[in-house]
Amino acid sequence: MGRRLRTAVHLTDPETRELLILLPGEEPSAEHAELITHPAAWEGDDDSETSAQTPKADAKKSSARGPSKTATEAK
């Protein structure tokens, strides 16, 4: 049993040059699976799950700037 995809993946078949769209839940062939290098594309990758859900860095940046001033406060 192969690995299952978590997200849709677009790739080109190296032999036929045909565009393939693999859908979440599918288990691609070994030949196609080796072309999918992004770890977040696969189910069960705990590291990619946490990295894909980390918008905390952006939230920290915006809060580090401080509160924005409204038009009346700026005057």
Secondary structure, DSSP 8 states (H G I E B T S, - for coil): ----BSS-EEEE-TTT--EEEE-TT----HHHHTT---GGGBTT-HHHHHHHT-THHHHHHHHHT-----HHHH-
